[in-house]
Amino acid sequence: MSKYPWGDTMRVAVLTSGGKDSTYSAWWATLQGWEVVSMITVGVSGGDSMMFQLPNTAIAGMHAASMGVTWLPVITQGEEDLEVLDLEQAIAGKVSTNRAFEEIWPNSFDIPDGMAIQDGLLDVDGIVTGALRSDYQKTRIERMCERLGIRSFSPLWHKDSANHMSSLIEHGFEVIITSVSCEGLDEKWLGTKLDLVALKKLEKLAKENRFNLDGEGGEFETLVTDAPHFSKRVLVEGKSSWNGSRGEWHAEKCRLES
């Protein structure tokens, strides 16, 4: 008799921006004994998106290579009614991944040895996401999975912010803050590595300025350069830009550690 209703081994893909929440969720999936077969990243060619992170998402391709799994890059204009459909079409293998890779992958990034771009139907039993509290995001992914006949998993859903942030540090995740866009966070935070000292400062500022400690409201965004399930660290160099009230840290060079 099978261990699970869907078979002996759960095969999943992880929808990831390369940030802290989706990367943590990928690790969580490995702890379940599931087979993570692919990382899926949506690159937004338009100016904004209600669903997906914009900057530095190509880092997820490095994550996939470090994990030894395929990477499925997806391109969307970011239009509210179409971006999830673009993702669905890519998972179903109905669009070319070559164009998406060319648009998402920066020319200044090394292409790691062994990088495998997912081509054709992504044969999985479920999709894992890093959703924390956004019903908008969670319900749209769940509906997409229903149409595809697969399951949706959000292991961080409503997890306590302080516990989540401290757990990242405790388990060896290397997290860099790549954008800030709220009162209380200035340009000095751009490119900052999340450690215990930085987390204590962030907790204090979050209380004083009433923003979400985990950045769920868009107050800040992140990328991950190392995690327990990586075989190699991601080495990245970047540069900050600031417009007076918000800013971004842009990854300019990136490669896997030798």
Secondary structure as GFF3:
##gff-version 3
##sequence-region A 1 258
A	DSSP	beta_strand	11	15	.	.	.	ID=ss1
A	DSSP	alpha_helix	20	31	.	.	.	ID=ss2
A	DSSP	beta_strand	35	44	.	.	.	ID=ss3
A	DSSP	alpha_helix	59	67	.	.	.	ID=ss4
A	DSSP	beta_strand	70	76	.	.	.	ID=ss5
A	DSSP	alpha_helix	83	91	.	.	.	ID=ss6
A	DSSP	alpha_helix	97	104	.	.	.	ID=ss7
A	DSSP	beta_strand	126	128	.	.	.	ID=ss8
A	DSSP	alpha_helix	135	148	.	.	.	ID=ss9
A	DSSP	beta_strand	151	153	.	.	.	ID=ss10
A	DSSP	alpha_helix	161	170	.	.	.	ID=ss11
A	DSSP	beta_strand	174	180	.	.	.	ID=ss12
A	DSSP	three_ten_helix	187	189	.	.	.	ID=ss13
A	DSSP	alpha_helix	196	209	.	.	.	ID=ss14
A	DSSP	beta_strand	220	226	.	.	.	ID=ss15
A	DSSP	beta_strand	234	242	.	.	.	ID=ss16
A	DSSP	beta_strand	247	256	.	.	.	ID=ss17
###
